[in-house]
Amino acid sequence: MPHIGCNTVFATRPSALVDGLAGADVYFAHSFAAEPDDADVVSATTDHGGRVVAAVEDATIAGVQFHPERSAAAGARVLENLLRWSRSA
């Protein structure tokens, strides 16, 4: 499933990693969609021909499907959130 370009992120639950990103556009460049076994770890999604997982977070593990370094201010926010989250762990 090729996905290249900016899409809007939708928060699915409170998350330290994607805090403040709901409604922001971020840059995706991938050809697969993650499908976690546990839907409760999904913290953000986007729409690309259907629901696509954009971010996951569970205890001390987190990740995003998009590229923060190519996502302008929204990407900088993710990196700031990541630093703040990692310092609190």
Residue pairs with C-beta under 8 A, 6 or more apart in sequence:
1 31
1 32
1 33
1 48
1 49
1 52
2 31
3 28
3 29
3 30
3 31
3 33
3 48
3 52
4 28
4 29
5 27
5 28
6 25
6 26
6 27
6 28
6 71
7 25
7 26
7 28
7 46
7 47
7 48
7 54
7 66
8 23
8 24
8 25
8 46
8 47
9 18
9 21
9 22
9 23
9 24
9 25
9 26
9 44
9 45
9 46
9 54
9 55
9 66
9 74
10 22
10 23
10 44
10 45
10 46
10 47
10 54
11 18
11 21
11 22
11 43
11 44
12 42
12 43
12 44
12 45
13 40
13 42
13 43
14 43
15 43
15 44
15 55
15 57
16 57
16 62
16 81
16 84
16 85
16 88
17 43
17 55
17 57
17 62
17 64
17 78
17 81
17 82
17 85
18 43
18 44
18 54
18 55
18 57
18 64
18 78
18 81
19 77
19 81
20 77
20 81
21 44
21 74
21 77
21 78
22 44
24 71
24 73
24 74
24 77
25 71
25 74
26 46
26 54
26 64
26 66
26 67
26 68
26 71
26 74
26 75
26 78
27 66
27 67
27 70
27 71
27 75
28 46
28 48
28 54
28 65
28 66
28 67
29 67
29 70
30 65
33 48
33 52
33 53
33 65
34 53
34 56
34 65
35 53
36 42
36 53
36 56
38 58
40 58
41 56
41 57
41 58
42 53
42 55
42 56
43 55
43 56
43 57
43 62
44 53
44 54
44 55
44 64
45 51
45 52
45 53
45 54
46 52
46 54
46 65
46 66
52 65
53 65
54 64
54 65
54 66
55 62
55 63
55 64
55 65
55 66
56 62
56 63
60 89
62 82
62 85
64 78
66 75
67 75
68 74
68 75
68 76
68 78
68 79
69 75
71 78
